[in-house]
């Protein structure tokens, strides 16, 4: 299993505005598509992205996760 993208349809159904969905996509792009480790990615997100409730919730979730986050899998299925 690997990260493919956020569920933008589900977010729209839950009432998220297009700009918020784009913000969440940008955060996840830094986390999953760039070659940063989690600490580096979080630092970049905090330094370069405006503080919003969505951004802060994602950062807090990752920092408070006792098991970390899955960054991807490159093996055969």
C-alpha positions, -999 to 999 in steps of 0.1 A, spaced: 0 0 0 12 35 -7 0 71 -6 -18 80 -38 -36 113 -29 -61 128 -5 -98 120 -8 -108 154 -23 -143 141 -31 -149 131 5 -136 165 17 -159 183 -7 -188 163 6 -178 172 41 -180 209 32 -143 217 27 -137 247 4 -115 243 -27 -88 264 -12 -87 242 20 -85 210 -1 -57 225 -21 -39 234 12 -43 199 25 -30 185 -9 1 208 -6 8 195 29 5 159 18 27 166 -13 55 178 10 50 148 34 47 120 8 60 131 -26 92 150 -17 122 131 -4 121 146 31 120 126 63 90 134 85 109 158 107 122 178 77 88 178 60 71 191 92 97 218 95 91 229 59 53 229 64 56 250 95 81 275 80 65 279 45 28 274 50 4 298 68 -8 286 101 -44 273 98 -65 249 119 -61 222 91 -24 226 89 -19 226 127 -42 195 131 -22 175 106 11 185 122 -2 177 157 -16 144 145 18 133 131 38 146 161 15 129 186 14 96 167 32 69 187 37 48 157 46 74 131 32 76 96 35 53 66 57 69 40 52 44 12 62 11 0 83 4 -31 82 -34 -33 63 -57 -56 26 -65 -49 
